[in-house]
């Protein structure tokens, strides 16, 4: 209970703990930054993941954004941005 007198507010601690865990998990997730995109006959993108650049297809980009690691996708880093 938070507050004094008749205006006390009940706090659901299990919900609070679950929300804190969800935020911690969100902060720890893999960060993927799209630096370039090419549209045309074939979509491609250059992304930055954990300090390494990768050239990826649309499907690979979706997988990276879902949390799959570049190693899981057998991607190899390319030379850095010019």
PyMOL Python script that loads the backbone (N, CA, C, O; Angstrom):
from pymol import cmd

cmd.read_pdbstr("""\
ATOM      1  N   UNK A   1       0.839  -1.187   0.000  1.00  0.00           N
ATOM      2  CA  UNK A   1       0.000   0.000   0.000  1.00  0.00           C
ATOM      3  C   UNK A   1       0.882   1.248   0.000  1.00  0.00           C
ATOM      4  O   UNK A   1       1.879   1.331   0.718  1.00  0.00           O
ATOM      5  N   UNK A   2       0.492   2.193  -0.809  1.00  0.00           N
ATOM      6  CA  UNK A   2       1.209   3.451  -0.902  1.00  0.00           C
ATOM      7  C   UNK A   2       0.254   4.566  -0.511  1.00  0.00           C
ATOM      8  O   UNK A   2      -0.919   4.547  -0.881  1.00  0.00           O
ATOM      9  N   UNK A   3       0.758   5.534   0.236  1.00  0.00           N
ATOM     10  CA  UNK A   3      -0.070   6.666   0.626  1.00  0.00           C
ATOM     11  C   UNK A   3      -0.545   6.544   2.058  1.00  0.00           C
ATOM     12  O   UNK A   3      -0.308   5.537   2.726  1.00  0.00           O
ATOM     13  N   UNK A   4      -1.227   7.594   2.524  1.00  0.00           N
ATOM     14  CA  UNK A   4      -1.719   7.636   3.891  1.00  0.00           C
ATOM     15  C   UNK A   4      -3.237   7.765   3.892  1.00  0.00           C
ATOM     16  O   UNK A   4      -3.836   8.256   2.936  1.00  0.00           O
ATOM     17  N   UNK A   5      -3.834   7.322   4.965  1.00  0.00           N
ATOM     18  CA  UNK A   5      -5.258   7.517   5.161  1.00  0.00           C
ATOM     19  C   UNK A   5      -6.115   6.769   4.149  1.00  0.00           C
ATOM     20  O   UNK A   5      -5.745   5.689   3.688  1.00  0.00           O
ATOM     21  N   UNK A   6      -7.262   7.351   3.807  1.00  0.00           N
ATOM     22  CA  UNK A   6      -8.221   6.664   2.947  1.00  0.00           C
ATOM     23  C   UNK A   6      -7.783   6.624   1.470  1.00  0.00           C
ATOM     24  O   UNK A   6      -8.417   5.952   0.657  1.00  0.00           O
ATOM     25  N   UNK A   7      -6.722   7.328   1.133  1.00  0.00           N
ATOM     26  CA  UNK A   7      -6.282   7.372  -0.262  1.00  0.00           C
ATOM     27  C   UNK A   7      -5.142   6.394  -0.560  1.00  0.00           C
ATOM     28  O   UNK A   7      -4.339   6.635  -1.461  1.00  0.00           O
ATOM     29  N   UNK A   8      -5.070   5.307   0.183  1.00  0.00           N
ATOM     30  CA  UNK A   8      -4.016   4.327  -0.042  1.00  0.00           C
ATOM     31  C   UNK A   8      -4.237   3.614  -1.380  1.00  0.00           C
ATOM     32  O   UNK A   8      -5.367   3.313  -1.763  1.00  0.00           O
ATOM     33  N   UNK A   9      -3.131   3.354  -2.075  1.00  0.00           N
ATOM     34  CA  UNK A   9      -3.192   2.675  -3.367  1.00  0.00           C
ATOM     35  C   UNK A   9      -2.501   1.329  -3.232  1.00  0.00           C
ATOM     36  O   UNK A   9      -1.376   1.248  -2.739  1.00  0.00           O
ATOM     37  N   UNK A  10      -3.173   0.282  -3.667  1.00  0.00           N
ATOM     38  CA  UNK A  10      -2.608  -1.054  -3.619  1.00  0.00           C
ATOM     39  C   UNK A  10      -1.726  -1.262  -4.851  1.00  0.00           C
ATOM     40  O   UNK A  10      -2.111  -0.904  -5.964  1.00  0.00           O
ATOM     41  N   UNK A  11      -0.538  -1.845  -4.644  1.00  0.00           N
ATOM     42  CA  UNK A  11       0.382  -2.109  -5.740  1.00  0.00           C
ATOM     43  C   UNK A  11       0.490  -3.620  -5.935  1.00  0.00           C
ATOM     44  O   UNK A  11       0.755  -4.361  -4.988  1.00  0.00           O
ATOM     45  N   UNK A  12       0.284  -4.065  -7.166  1.00  0.00           N
ATOM     46  CA  UNK A  12       0.437  -5.475  -7.501  1.00  0.00           C
ATOM     47  C   UNK A  12       1.913  -5.706  -7.770  1.00  0.00           C
ATOM     48  O   UNK A  12       2.394  -5.388  -8.858  1.00  0.00           O
ATOM     49  N   UNK A  13       2.645  -6.252  -6.806  1.00  0.00           N
ATOM     50  CA  UNK A  13       4.090  -6.407  -6.914  1.00  0.00           C
ATOM     51  C   UNK A  13       4.492  -7.393  -8.010  1.00  0.00           C
ATOM     52  O   UNK A  13       5.522  -7.203  -8.657  1.00  0.00           O
ATOM     53  N   UNK A  14       3.702  -8.438  -8.228  1.00  0.00           N
ATOM     54  CA  UNK A  14       4.076  -9.395  -9.267  1.00  0.00           C
ATOM     55  C   UNK A  14       4.022  -8.731 -10.644  1.00  0.00           C
ATOM     56  O   UNK A  14       4.868  -9.003 -11.496  1.00  0.00           O
ATOM     57  N   UNK A  15       3.057  -7.883 -10.861  1.00  0.00           N
ATOM     58  CA  UNK A  15       2.959  -7.158 -12.134  1.00  0.00           C
ATOM     59  C   UNK A  15       4.127  -6.174 -12.265  1.00  0.00           C
ATOM     60  O   UNK A  15       4.719  -6.031 -13.334  1.00  0.00           O
ATOM     61  N   UNK A  16       4.438  -5.513 -11.175  1.00  0.00           N
ATOM     62  CA  UNK A  16       5.553  -4.563 -11.166  1.00  0.00           C
ATOM     63  C   UNK A  16       6.865  -5.274 -11.502  1.00  0.00           C
ATOM     64  O   UNK A  16       7.642  -4.773 -12.316  1.00  0.00           O
ATOM     65  N   UNK A  17       7.122  -6.416 -10.897  1.00  0.00           N
ATOM     66  CA  UNK A  17       8.342  -7.181 -11.148  1.00  0.00           C
ATOM     67  C   UNK A  17       8.374  -7.655 -12.604  1.00  0.00           C
ATOM     68  O   UNK A  17       9.426  -7.609 -13.240  1.00  0.00           O
ATOM     69  N   UNK A  18       7.246  -8.105 -13.134  1.00  0.00           N
ATOM     70  CA  UNK A  18       7.189  -8.559 -14.525  1.00  0.00           C
ATOM     71  C   UNK A  18       7.497  -7.410 -15.483  1.00  0.00           C
ATOM     72  O   UNK A  18       8.187  -7.602 -16.484  1.00  0.00           O
ATOM     73  N   UNK A  19       6.993  -6.233 -15.182  1.00  0.00           N
ATOM     74  CA  UNK A  19       7.260  -5.069 -16.029  1.00  0.00           C
ATOM     75  C   UNK A  19       8.744  -4.699 -15.986  1.00  0.00           C
ATOM     76  O   UNK A  19       9.323  -4.349 -17.014  1.00  0.00           O
ATOM     77  N   UNK A  20       9.353  -4.773 -14.821  1.00  0.00           N
ATOM     78  CA  UNK A  20      10.783  -4.470 -14.705  1.00  0.00           C
ATOM     79  C   UNK A  20      11.620  -5.487 -15.476  1.00  0.00           C
ATOM     80  O   UNK A  20      12.599  -5.117 -16.124  1.00  0.00           O
ATOM     81  N   UNK A  21      11.244  -6.764 -15.413  1.00  0.00           N
ATOM     82  CA  UNK A  21      11.960  -7.797 -16.168  1.00  0.00           C
ATOM     83  C   UNK A  21      11.828  -7.561 -17.669  1.00  0.00           C
ATOM     84  O   UNK A  21      12.795  -7.716 -18.414  1.00  0.00           O
ATOM     85  N   UNK A  22      10.638  -7.190 -18.107  1.00  0.00           N
ATOM     86  CA  UNK A  22      10.412  -6.933 -19.533  1.00  0.00           C
ATOM     87  C   UNK A  22      11.264  -5.755 -20.004  1.00  0.00           C
ATOM     88  O   UNK A  22      11.826  -5.800 -21.098  1.00  0.00           O
ATOM     89  N   UNK A  23      11.362  -4.721 -19.204  1.00  0.00           N
ATOM     90  CA  UNK A  23      12.185  -3.563 -19.574  1.00  0.00           C
ATOM     91  C   UNK A  23      13.663  -3.943 -19.611  1.00  0.00           C
ATOM     92  O   UNK A  23      14.385  -3.505 -20.507  1.00  0.00           O
ATOM     93  N   UNK A  24      14.123  -4.744 -18.663  1.00  0.00           N
ATOM     94  CA  UNK A  24      15.520  -5.178 -18.650  1.00  0.00           C
ATOM     95  C   UNK A  24      15.821  -6.011 -19.893  1.00  0.00           C
ATOM     96  O   UNK A  24      16.870  -5.842 -20.515  1.00  0.00           O
ATOM     97  N   UNK A  25      14.916  -6.900 -20.252  1.00  0.00           N
ATOM     98  CA  UNK A  25      15.093  -7.715 -21.450  1.00  0.00           C
ATOM     99  C   UNK A  25      15.124  -6.830 -22.692  1.00  0.00           C
ATOM    100  O   UNK A  25      15.928  -7.061 -23.595  1.00  0.00           O
ATOM    101  N   UNK A  26      14.264  -5.826 -22.746  1.00  0.00           N
ATOM    102  CA  UNK A  26      14.222  -4.910 -23.889  1.00  0.00           C
ATOM    103  C   UNK A  26      15.543  -4.154 -24.013  1.00  0.00           C
ATOM    104  O   UNK A  26      16.044  -3.972 -25.123  1.00  0.00           O
ATOM    105  N   UNK A  27      16.114  -3.713 -22.897  1.00  0.00           N
ATOM    106  CA  UNK A  27      17.380  -2.976 -22.919  1.00  0.00           C
ATOM    107  C   UNK A  27      18.542  -3.851 -23.366  1.00  0.00           C
ATOM    108  O   UNK A  27      19.491  -3.356 -23.974  1.00  0.00           O
ATOM    109  N   UNK A  28      18.477  -5.152 -23.070  1.00  0.00           N
ATOM    110  CA  UNK A  28      19.565  -6.069 -23.400  1.00  0.00           C
ATOM    111  C   UNK A  28      19.466  -6.613 -24.820  1.00  0.00           C
ATOM    112  O   UNK A  28      20.380  -7.298 -25.279  1.00  0.00           O
ATOM    113  N   UNK A  29      18.384  -6.324 -25.519  1.00  0.00           N
ATOM    114  CA  UNK A  29      18.192  -6.899 -26.846  1.00  0.00           C
ATOM    115  C   UNK A  29      19.260  -6.409 -27.811  1.00  0.00           C
ATOM    116  O   UNK A  29      19.903  -5.382 -27.599  1.00  0.00           O
ATOM    117  N   UNK A  30      19.419  -7.165 -28.854  1.00  0.00           N
ATOM    118  CA  UNK A  30      20.377  -6.818 -29.895  1.00  0.00           C
ATOM    119  C   UNK A  30      19.902  -5.556 -30.613  1.00  0.00           C
ATOM    120  O   UNK A  30      18.743  -5.466 -31.020  1.00  0.00           O
ATOM    121  N   UNK A  31      20.778  -4.607 -30.763  1.00  0.00           N
ATOM    122  CA  UNK A  31      20.418  -3.372 -31.456  1.00  0.00           C
ATOM    123  C   UNK A  31      20.879  -3.469 -32.900  1.00  0.00           C
ATOM    124  O   UNK A  31      22.040  -3.763 -33.182  1.00  0.00           O
ATOM    125  N   UNK A  32      19.955  -3.219 -33.798  1.00  0.00           N
ATOM    126  CA  UNK A  32      20.219  -3.288 -35.231  1.00  0.00           C
ATOM    127  C   UNK A  32      19.932  -1.912 -35.823  1.00  0.00           C
ATOM    128  O   UNK A  32      18.822  -1.396 -35.696  1.00  0.00           O
ATOM    129  N   UNK A  33      20.936  -1.322 -36.468  1.00  0.00           N
ATOM    130  CA  UNK A  33      20.777  -0.021 -37.104  1.00  0.00           C
ATOM    131  C   UNK A  33      20.931  -0.193 -38.609  1.00  0.00           C
ATOM    132  O   UNK A  33      21.946  -0.712 -39.074  1.00  0.00           O
ATOM    133  N   UNK A  34      19.935   0.236 -39.370  1.00  0.00           N
ATOM    134  CA  UNK A  34      20.008   0.173 -40.825  1.00  0.00           C
ATOM    135  C   UNK A  34      20.712   1.442 -41.291  1.00  0.00           C
ATOM    136  O   UNK A  34      20.232   2.549 -41.047  1.00  0.00           O
ATOM    137  N   UNK A  35      21.861   1.278 -41.968  1.00  0.00           N
ATOM    138  CA  UNK A  35      22.620   2.445 -42.417  1.00  0.00           C
ATOM    139  C   UNK A  35      22.355   2.784 -43.870  1.00  0.00           C
ATOM    140  O   UNK A  35      22.410   3.955 -44.247  1.00  0.00           O
ATOM    141  N   UNK A  36      22.065   1.775 -44.707  1.00  0.00           N
ATOM    142  CA  UNK A  36      21.746   1.982 -46.121  1.00  0.00           C
ATOM    143  C   UNK A  36      20.700   0.966 -46.549  1.00  0.00           C
ATOM    144  O   UNK A  36      20.667  -0.151 -46.032  1.00  0.00           O
ATOM    145  N   UNK A  37      19.851   1.346 -47.484  1.00  0.00           N
ATOM    146  CA  UNK A  37      18.912   0.414 -48.093  1.00  0.00           C
ATOM    147  C   UNK A  37      18.945   0.615 -49.597  1.00  0.00           C
ATOM    148  O   UNK A  37      19.067   1.740 -50.081  1.00  0.00           O
ATOM    149  N   UNK A  38      18.835  -0.486 -50.334  1.00  0.00           N
ATOM    150  CA  UNK A  38      18.785  -0.430 -51.786  1.00  0.00           C
ATOM    151  C   UNK A  38      17.506  -1.124 -52.237  1.00  0.00           C
ATOM    152  O   UNK A  38      17.255  -2.279 -51.894  1.00  0.00           O
ATOM    153  N   UNK A  39      16.705  -0.401 -53.008  1.00  0.00           N
ATOM    154  CA  UNK A  39      15.470  -0.952 -53.537  1.00  0.00           C
ATOM    155  C   UNK A  39      15.642  -1.137 -55.035  1.00  0.00           C
ATOM    156  O   UNK A  39      16.426  -0.423 -55.660  1.00  0.00           O
ATOM    157  N   UNK A  40      14.950  -2.048 -55.595  1.00  0.00           N
ATOM    158  CA  UNK A  40      15.044  -2.286 -57.028  1.00  0.00           C
ATOM    159  C   UNK A  40      14.664  -3.726 -57.306  1.00  0.00           C
ATOM    160  O   UNK A  40      13.713  -4.253 -56.729  1.00  0.00           O
ATOM    161  N   UNK A  41      15.427  -4.366 -58.210  1.00  0.00           N
ATOM    162  CA  UNK A  41      15.152  -5.776 -58.510  1.00  0.00           C
ATOM    163  C   UNK A  41      15.253  -6.630 -57.249  1.00  0.00           C
ATOM    164  O   UNK A  41      14.511  -7.596 -57.071  1.00  0.00           O
ATOM    165  N   UNK A  42      16.186  -6.250 -56.383  1.00  0.00           N
ATOM    166  CA  UNK A  42      16.412  -7.014 -55.159  1.00  0.00           C
ATOM    167  C   UNK A  42      16.687  -6.043 -54.013  1.00  0.00           C
ATOM    168  O   UNK A  42      17.519  -5.146 -54.143  1.00  0.00           O
ATOM    169  N   UNK A  43      15.996  -6.222 -52.903  1.00  0.00           N
ATOM    170  CA  UNK A  43      16.210  -5.381 -51.723  1.00  0.00           C
ATOM    171  C   UNK A  43      17.490  -5.824 -51.026  1.00  0.00           C
ATOM    172  O   UNK A  43      17.756  -7.020 -50.908  1.00  0.00           O
ATOM    173  N   UNK A  44      18.275  -4.868 -50.569  1.00  0.00           N
ATOM    174  CA  UNK A  44      19.410  -5.177 -49.704  1.00  0.00           C
ATOM    175  C   UNK A  44      19.599  -4.009 -48.745  1.00  0.00           C
ATOM    176  O   UNK A  44      19.197  -2.879 -49.023  1.00  0.00           O
ATOM    177  N   UNK A  45      20.214  -4.309 -47.625  1.00  0.00           N
ATOM    178  CA  UNK A  45      20.457  -3.277 -46.617  1.00  0.00           C
ATOM    179  C   UNK A  45      21.808  -3.535 -45.978  1.00  0.00           C
ATOM    180  O   UNK A  45      22.248  -4.678 -45.858  1.00  0.00           O
ATOM    181  N   UNK A  46      22.454  -2.463 -45.573  1.00  0.00           N
ATOM    182  CA  UNK A  46      23.659  -2.577 -44.755  1.00  0.00           C
ATOM    183  C   UNK A  46      23.230  -2.207 -43.352  1.00  0.00           C
ATOM    184  O   UNK A  46      22.643  -1.148 -43.128  1.00  0.00           O
ATOM    185  N   UNK A  47      23.528  -3.089 -42.406  1.00  0.00           N
ATOM    186  CA  UNK A  47      23.123  -2.871 -41.022  1.00  0.00           C
ATOM    187  C   UNK A  47      24.344  -2.893 -40.116  1.00  0.00           C
ATOM    188  O   UNK A  47      25.369  -3.494 -40.439  1.00  0.00           O
ATOM    189  N   UNK A  48      24.215  -2.237 -38.993  1.00  0.00           N
ATOM    190  CA  UNK A  48      25.234  -2.221 -37.962  1.00  0.00           C
ATOM    191  C   UNK A  48      24.696  -2.981 -36.757  1.00  0.00           C
ATOM    192  O   UNK A  48      23.672  -2.615 -36.180  1.00  0.00           O
ATOM    193  N   UNK A  49      25.403  -4.044 -36.389  1.00  0.00           N
ATOM    194  CA  UNK A  49      25.013  -4.858 -35.234  1.00  0.00           C
ATOM    195  C   UNK A  49      26.249  -5.055 -34.375  1.00  0.00           C
ATOM    196  O   UNK A  49      27.241  -5.625 -34.830  1.00  0.00           O
ATOM    197  N   UNK A  50      26.195  -4.591 -33.143  1.00  0.00           N
ATOM    198  CA  UNK A  50      27.313  -4.752 -32.196  1.00  0.00           C
ATOM    199  C   UNK A  50      28.653  -4.328 -32.789  1.00  0.00           C
ATOM    200  O   UNK A  50      29.656  -5.022 -32.622  1.00  0.00           O
ATOM    201  N   UNK A  51      28.670  -3.187 -33.484  1.00  0.00           N
ATOM    202  CA  UNK A  51      29.912  -2.637 -34.002  1.00  0.00           C
ATOM    203  C   UNK A  51      30.398  -3.226 -35.314  1.00  0.00           C
ATOM    204  O   UNK A  51      31.463  -2.842 -35.797  1.00  0.00           O
ATOM    205  N   UNK A  52      29.655  -4.141 -35.900  1.00  0.00           N
ATOM    206  CA  UNK A  52      30.030  -4.761 -37.173  1.00  0.00           C
ATOM    207  C   UNK A  52      28.957  -4.466 -38.218  1.00  0.00           C
ATOM    208  O   UNK A  52      27.766  -4.435 -37.907  1.00  0.00           O
ATOM    209  N   UNK A  53      29.395  -4.249 -39.474  1.00  0.00           N
ATOM    210  CA  UNK A  53      28.475  -4.007 -40.579  1.00  0.00           C
ATOM    211  C   UNK A  53      28.215  -5.301 -41.338  1.00  0.00           C
ATOM    212  O   UNK A  53      29.120  -6.111 -41.538  1.00  0.00           O
ATOM    213  N   UNK A  54      26.957  -5.485 -41.760  1.00  0.00           N
ATOM    214  CA  UNK A  54      26.561  -6.656 -42.528  1.00  0.00           C
ATOM    215  C   UNK A  54      25.669  -6.207 -43.686  1.00  0.00           C
ATOM    216  O   UNK A  54      24.858  -5.293 -43.533  1.00  0.00           O
ATOM    217  N   UNK A  55      25.823  -6.857 -44.848  1.00  0.00           N
ATOM    218  CA  UNK A  55      24.903  -6.654 -45.960  1.00  0.00           C
ATOM    219  C   UNK A  55      23.882  -7.779 -45.882  1.00  0.00           C
ATOM    220  O   UNK A  55      24.245  -8.955 -45.868  1.00  0.00           O
ATOM    221  N   UNK A  56      22.603  -7.414 -45.830  1.00  0.00           N
ATOM    222  CA  UNK A  56      21.555  -8.410 -45.603  1.00  0.00           C
ATOM    223  C   UNK A  56      20.402  -8.238 -46.581  1.00  0.00           C
ATOM    224  O   UNK A  56      20.204  -7.170 -47.160  1.00  0.00           O
ATOM    225  N   UNK A  57      19.652  -9.313 -46.747  1.00  0.00           N
ATOM    226  CA  UNK A  57      18.420  -9.292 -47.534  1.00  0.00           C
ATOM    227  C   UNK A  57      17.271  -8.880 -46.615  1.00  0.00           C
ATOM    228  O   UNK A  57      17.461  -8.707 -45.411  1.00  0.00           O
ATOM    229  N   UNK A  58      16.094  -8.726 -47.184  1.00  0.00           N
ATOM    230  CA  UNK A  58      14.920  -8.355 -46.391  1.00  0.00           C
ATOM    231  C   UNK A  58      14.627  -9.406 -45.316  1.00  0.00           C
ATOM    232  O   UNK A  58      14.336  -9.059 -44.172  1.00  0.00           O
ATOM    233  N   UNK A  59      14.701 -10.677 -45.680  1.00  0.00           N
ATOM    234  CA  UNK A  59      14.436 -11.753 -44.717  1.00  0.00           C
ATOM    235  C   UNK A  59      15.456 -11.785 -43.587  1.00  0.00           C
ATOM    236  O   UNK A  59      15.104 -11.993 -42.426  1.00  0.00           O
ATOM    237  N   UNK A  60      16.714 -11.580 -43.934  1.00  0.00           N
ATOM    238  CA  UNK A  60      17.760 -11.560 -42.902  1.00  0.00           C
ATOM    239  C   UNK A  60      17.580 -10.364 -41.973  1.00  0.00           C
ATOM    240  O   UNK A  60      17.794 -10.469 -40.765  1.00  0.00           O
ATOM    241  N   UNK A  61      17.184  -9.223 -42.545  1.00  0.00           N
ATOM    242  CA  UNK A  61      16.929  -8.040 -41.716  1.00  0.00           C
ATOM    243  C   UNK A  61      15.791  -8.299 -40.737  1.00  0.00           C
ATOM    244  O   UNK A  61      15.888  -7.951 -39.561  1.00  0.00           O
ATOM    245  N   UNK A  62      14.725  -8.905 -41.218  1.00  0.00           N
ATOM    246  CA  UNK A  62      13.595  -9.220 -40.332  1.00  0.00           C
ATOM    247  C   UNK A  62      14.026 -10.161 -39.214  1.00  0.00           C
ATOM    248  O   UNK A  62      13.602 -10.004 -38.069  1.00  0.00           O
ATOM    249  N   UNK A  63      14.871 -11.143 -39.544  1.00  0.00           N
ATOM    250  CA  UNK A  63      15.362 -12.072 -38.527  1.00  0.00           C
ATOM    251  C   UNK A  63      16.220 -11.350 -37.489  1.00  0.00           C
ATOM    252  O   UNK A  63      16.080 -11.588 -36.289  1.00  0.00           O
ATOM    253  N   UNK A  64      17.111 -10.463 -37.956  1.00  0.00           N
ATOM    254  CA  UNK A  64      17.948  -9.701 -37.018  1.00  0.00           C
ATOM    255  C   UNK A  64      17.090  -8.841 -36.097  1.00  0.00           C
ATOM    256  O   UNK A  64      17.349  -8.760 -34.897  1.00  0.00           O
ATOM    257  N   UNK A  65      16.071  -8.201 -36.657  1.00  0.00           N
ATOM    258  CA  UNK A  65      15.185  -7.361 -35.842  1.00  0.00           C
ATOM    259  C   UNK A  65      14.388  -8.187 -34.839  1.00  0.00           C
ATOM    260  O   UNK A  65      13.969  -7.673 -33.802  1.00  0.00           O
ATOM    261  N   UNK A  66      14.178  -9.466 -35.146  1.00  0.00           N
ATOM    262  CA  UNK A  66      13.454 -10.359 -34.234  1.00  0.00           C
ATOM    263  C   UNK A  66      14.363 -10.934 -33.154  1.00  0.00           C
ATOM    264  O   UNK A  66      13.895 -11.617 -32.243  1.00  0.00           O
ATOM    265  N   UNK A  67      15.691 -10.653 -33.256  1.00  0.00           N
ATOM    266  CA  UNK A  67      16.598 -11.105 -32.203  1.00  0.00           C
ATOM    267  C   UNK A  67      17.554 -12.198 -32.599  1.00  0.00           C
ATOM    268  O   UNK A  67      18.377 -12.609 -31.782  1.00  0.00           O
ATOM    269  N   UNK A  68      17.479 -12.688 -33.829  1.00  0.00           N
ATOM    270  CA  UNK A  68      18.422 -13.705 -34.289  1.00  0.00           C
ATOM    271  C   UNK A  68      19.781 -13.028 -34.466  1.00  0.00           C
ATOM    272  O   UNK A  68      19.849 -11.899 -34.951  1.00  0.00           O
ATOM    273  N   UNK A  69      20.850 -13.699 -34.084  1.00  0.00           N
ATOM    274  CA  UNK A  69      22.186 -13.095 -34.177  1.00  0.00           C
ATOM    275  C   UNK A  69      22.767 -13.291 -35.574  1.00  0.00           C
ATOM    276  O   UNK A  69      22.371 -14.211 -36.290  1.00  0.00           O
ATOM    277  N   UNK A  70      23.710 -12.424 -35.963  1.00  0.00           N
ATOM    278  CA  UNK A  70      24.377 -12.610 -37.255  1.00  0.00           C
ATOM    279  C   UNK A  70      25.048 -13.982 -37.364  1.00  0.00           C
ATOM    280  O   UNK A  70      25.055 -14.578 -38.441  1.00  0.00           O
ATOM    281  N   UNK A  71      25.604 -14.483 -36.276  1.00  0.00           N
ATOM    282  CA  UNK A  71      26.239 -15.804 -36.286  1.00  0.00           C
ATOM    283  C   UNK A  71      25.222 -16.895 -36.591  1.00  0.00           C
ATOM    284  O   UNK A  71      25.515 -17.833 -37.332  1.00  0.00           O
ATOM    285  N   UNK A  72      24.019 -16.773 -36.016  1.00  0.00           N
ATOM    286  CA  UNK A  72      22.963 -17.751 -36.285  1.00  0.00           C
ATOM    287  C   UNK A  72      22.591 -17.769 -37.762  1.00  0.00           C
ATOM    288  O   UNK A  72      22.245 -18.818 -38.307  1.00  0.00           O
ATOM    289  N   UNK A  73      22.663 -16.606 -38.409  1.00  0.00           N
ATOM    290  CA  UNK A  73      22.326 -16.502 -39.828  1.00  0.00           C
ATOM    291  C   UNK A  73      23.537 -16.753 -40.728  1.00  0.00           C
ATOM    292  O   UNK A  73      23.436 -16.684 -41.953  1.00  0.00           O
ATOM    293  N   UNK A  74      24.681 -17.043 -40.107  1.00  0.00           N
ATOM    294  CA  UNK A  74      25.940 -17.279 -40.814  1.00  0.00           C
ATOM    295  C   UNK A  74      26.319 -16.080 -41.690  1.00  0.00           C
ATOM    296  O   UNK A  74      26.738 -16.237 -42.837  1.00  0.00           O
ATOM    297  N   UNK A  75      26.163 -14.887 -41.125  1.00  0.00           N
ATOM    298  CA  UNK A  75      26.548 -13.657 -41.822  1.00  0.00           C
ATOM    299  C   UNK A  75      27.981 -13.311 -41.446  1.00  0.00           C
ATOM    300  O   UNK A  75      28.434 -13.592 -40.336  1.00  0.00           O
ATOM    301  N   UNK A  76      28.680 -12.703 -42.381  1.00  0.00           N
ATOM    302  CA  UNK A  76      30.052 -12.271 -42.143  1.00  0.00           C
ATOM    303  C   UNK A  76      30.130 -10.763 -42.251  1.00  0.00           C
ATOM    304  O   UNK A  76      29.506 -10.174 -43.134  1.00  0.00           O
ATOM    305  N   UNK A  77      30.890 -10.123 -41.364  1.00  0.00           N
ATOM    306  CA  UNK A  77      31.005  -8.664 -41.418  1.00  0.00           C
ATOM    307  C   UNK A  77      31.648  -8.216 -42.727  1.00  0.00           C
ATOM    308  O   UNK A  77      32.473  -8.920 -43.308  1.00  0.00           O
ATOM    309  N   UNK A  78      31.249  -7.027 -43.175  1.00  0.00           N
ATOM    310  CA  UNK A  78      31.856  -6.406 -44.344  1.00  0.00           C
ATOM    311  C   UNK A  78      32.721  -5.245 -43.878  1.00  0.00           C
ATOM    312  O   UNK A  78      32.688  -4.863 -42.709  1.00  0.00           O
ATOM    313  N   UNK A  79      33.493  -4.689 -44.803  1.00  0.00           N
ATOM    314  CA  UNK A  79      34.327  -3.533 -44.455  1.00  0.00           C
ATOM    315  C   UNK A  79      33.450  -2.422 -43.928  1.00  0.00           C
ATOM    316  O   UNK A  79      32.285  -2.320 -44.313  1.00  0.00           O
ATOM    317  N   UNK A  80      33.990  -1.578 -43.047  1.00  0.00           N
ATOM    318  CA  UNK A  80      33.252  -0.489 -42.428  1.00  0.00           C
ATOM    319  C   UNK A  80      32.736   0.524 -43.419  1.00  0.00           C
ATOM    320  O   UNK A  80      33.086   0.507 -44.599  1.00  0.00           O
ATOM    321  N   UNK A  81      31.899   1.403 -42.917  1.00  0.00           N
ATOM    322  CA  UNK A  81      31.318   2.478 -43.728  1.00  0.00           C
ATOM    323  C   UNK A  81      32.415   3.399 -44.240  1.00  0.00           C
ATOM    324  O   UNK A  81      33.378   3.680 -43.527  1.00  0.00           O
ATOM    325  N   UNK A  82      32.274   3.860 -45.452  1.00  0.00           N
ATOM    326  CA  UNK A  82      33.248   4.798 -46.047  1.00  0.00           C
ATOM    327  C   UNK A  82      32.924   6.217 -45.693  1.00  0.00           C
ATOM    328  O   UNK A  82      33.634   7.134 -46.106  1.00  0.00           O
TER     329      UNK A  82
END
""", "prot")
cmd.dss("prot")
cmd.show_as("cartoon", "prot")
cmd.util.cbc("prot")
cmd.orient("prot")
